[in-house]
Amino acid sequence: METVDLSSWPRREIFDFFSPISNPFYALSFRLDVTKLRSWTKERGLSFYHSLIWLCTRSLERVEAFSYALSDGKLVRLESRRPSFTHLPAGSEQFRIVTLPCEGSLEDFCAAAKKKAEEQDFFIDMAGEGIDMIFFSCLPWLDVTGLTNERNLDPDDAVPRIAWGKYVEENGRWTLGMSLEVNHRFIDGVHIGRFAKELEKLMEELE
């Protein structure tokens, strides 16, 4: 990551406006058409969940606003983001949090995520926590229309939280509700809109 001069940052005025607020976080939910992704993963025997994590991570990385964070009070620009996702082992009600780099192709990531999730026998590795993460979760039992996250109200927290529910069919198309929780000091609605467009574009490009 590289340090950014806050005084010349184009977002400085908006950042300063939201900085005194004790809870600068907000969540936005929207529906996402995953018809092609659902078919694509089924044909290849890939995890829909891990595939969407890879696609979301790559989409966030394409929107510059999501690359900024605070480190020891200094504004920095991250080179990449690491997905940190919930995993529920078969037959268990105790979930785990799995974190790994988003490296290689979608297929490469799915293989690595599956392997690490299956091998991890503990809840979380706190040593692996960092400001460069994205928190992911899925509630496949519900059609999610909105969601908030537990958190310490640390106004410097710039880790995006992404969650979705089960996909449902309507008129031959499959959609799911996706929720994205962000810090308004760094992210506006326009940036979430760009993320959604990048995500839709990446899914359409699947071959």
Disulfide bonds with the S-S distance in Angstrom:
none
